[in-house]
């Protein structure tokens, strides 16, 4: 697989993480560069690790995860989004923007948005990438693209969030639920 194909795949895989990073930027009232970097490390790390895992398992793993990967992503994103909306309703404007910037939430979001990358890793094995060096370069490119897009997304969300502080958590939760439904619909019907 050529480098341009890896870059295109990297951008494709990063789009869900980018959208969730925008949401993270929106709901963080007191966000810093540290928040953006931690968020981007989670998303970029998982987008890089999952294809490596998929590649390592090859053919046998594809048939097992391919049947339910979209359901896992859907449930995780809807769960996180619903919780964000419920907290926005409970807090009635007193939200400080910190409860959804936790290791647990970043982990769940990163897993949910990187499950497709697992299957991409299997396609790398199928397409003939046999060298560990080649797969490490490919997954590093994917991770770097995701990392950079997630930092940009975080700051885009942060800028947007400053204009609509009260509804930002509700809006962020709704975005996550929409992404969850998008993933489910893509896998069930396309």
C-alpha positions, -999 to +999 in steps of 0.1 A: +000+000+000+014+034-010+020+064+013-008+085-003-033+057+004-022+056+040-026+094+043-061+092+028-071+064+051-057+084+080-079+114+072-109+091+068-103+074+101-097+107+119-130+123+110-150+109+139-122+117+164-121+152+149-158+157+155-156+144+191-126+167+197-147+196+186-173+185+212-146+182+238-135+218+231-171+230+232-178+216+267-145+226+283-151+259+301-115+263+312-096+245+285-059+247+281-033+234+257-028+206+281-065+195+276-061+197+238-029+176+239-043+149+263-074+146+242-054+144+210-030+118+225-060+096+234-076+098+200-043+097+180-030+068+202-061+047+197-063+055+159-027+043+157-029+012+180-062-002+167-050-008+131-018-024+145-040-048+165-062-055+135-031-062+114-017-086+140-049-107+141-054-106+104-082-126+087-097-145+117-104-114+137-122-095+109-152-118+108-156-117+146-154-079+152-170-069+119-204-082+130-207-059+160-181-031+158-207-006+148-229-015+177-201-010+202-193+024+188-230+033+187-236+023+224-205+040+237-212+073+219-249+074+227-241+066+263-216+094+267-238+119+247-269+110+268-250+115+300-237+149+288-272+160+280-286+148+313-259+166+332-266+198+312-303+195+322-294+189+359-268+216+362-290+244+347-260+265+337-237+257+366-216+233+346-179+238+350-168+219+320-146+194+338-166+163+345-164+151+309-127+156+306-117+125+325-096+095+316-127+073+316-146+095+291-116+101+269-110+063+269-146+055+260-147+081+232-113+071+218-124+034+217-157+042+201-142+063+174-113+039+166-131+006+162-132+011+124-094+014+125-093-021+138-109-034+107-086-012+086-057-030+102-072-063+091-074-049+055-037-040+058-029-076+065-052-087+036-036-062+012-002-077+017+015-055+043+038-081+059+066-060+073+064-048+108+083-016+098+057-009+071+028-013+094+044+008+121+050+036+096+014+033+084-001+033+119+022+062+129+010+083+100-026+076+109-020+085+146-002+117+137-029+128+113-055+121+140-035+139+167-031+170+146-068+171+135-079+165+171-059+195+184-074+216+157-109+203+164-105+210+201-097+246+195-125+250+169-149+236+196-134+259+222-139+289+200-175+279+193-182+270+230-172+305+241-202+319+221-228+295+235-217+285+270-250+275+284-260+251+257-226+238+248-228+207+269-262+198+255-250+205+220-219+184+226-239+155+238-262+157+208-232+157+185-219+124+201-253+108+197-255+119+161-220+104+154-231+072+171-262+069+148-241+078+118-217+050+125-246+025+130-264+036+099-233+034+077-226-001+088-261-014+087-272+001+053-240+009+033 
